[in-house]
Amino acid sequence: MNNKERERERESTTESENIGGQMKVFLPNQLLERLPLTTSLPKERLRWNTNEEIASYLISFDRHEEWLSCSLKTRPQNGSIILYNRKKIKYRKDGYCWKKRKDGKTTREDHMKLKVQGIECLYGCYVHSSIVPTFHRRCYWLLQNPDMVLVHYLNVPSLEDHGKACGPLLCAVADRRDSLRWSRDELLAQLKPMFHSMKWSCGEGNGSSEFSIEQLAQQILESQQTKPQPRTHTCLCSSALGVSWS
């Protein structure tokens, strides 16, 4: 790269102010001019953020130190949005049980680069619950500033043919490769935050969310006693349960 090319590249990017002398943001000027700076970071959102919204949060954090979480959140509730410094917080150790790779040891992560208004500037990392596959954790950071990560937890109910939300799918516990055995308390600790802000019904009547989650826990406990199935990710669908957003 010659001097003229370096100069053009330098002119096409903007550097933000440092926070504590360690965090910087580099983005093309043309993108910064199009994206509005946001003044608030939602603590909870029951839908996925758009790429534009994610980028806006990540280019605005240097003006809002209060957005940054300085401690690890254990099993954040459904809908939670959290901003971490990856150098300081091991955000992956969040207390949830995520799907593993074939080796049964490492978490299975899906990685992709995301575009904002035609410009590739975000990196996404997605994982899925090993208990309730409709529950996800999605993490995002700027390609030019990977230290700051935006983490979003969301339970997205599966839809039937006519767009009606159906009961949760439960990954067959018999398909686990780590020989994990749950206790009732451990299961409830996993399940309750996954279904925060979601309303449940049982059959034709209206049951409490606590009762429905107890039913889910009971299904898993019972499946622990069954013979392990081939690795087909067979799921148990609770047809008697319905779920909708509150």
Buried (B, 14 or more C-beta within 10 A) or exposed (E): EEEEEEEEEEEEBBEBEEBEEEBBBBBBEEBBEBBEEBEEBEEBBBEEBEBBBBBBBBBBBBEBEEBBBEEBBEBBBBBBBBBBBBEBBEBBEBEBBBBBEEEEEEBBBEEEEBEBEEBEBBBBBBBBBBBBBBBBBBBBBBEEBEBBBBBBBBBBBBEEEEEEBBBBBBBBBBBBBEEEEBEEEEBBBBBBBBBBEBBBBBEEEEBEBEEBBBBBBEBBBEBEEEEEEEEEEEBBEBEEBBBEEE
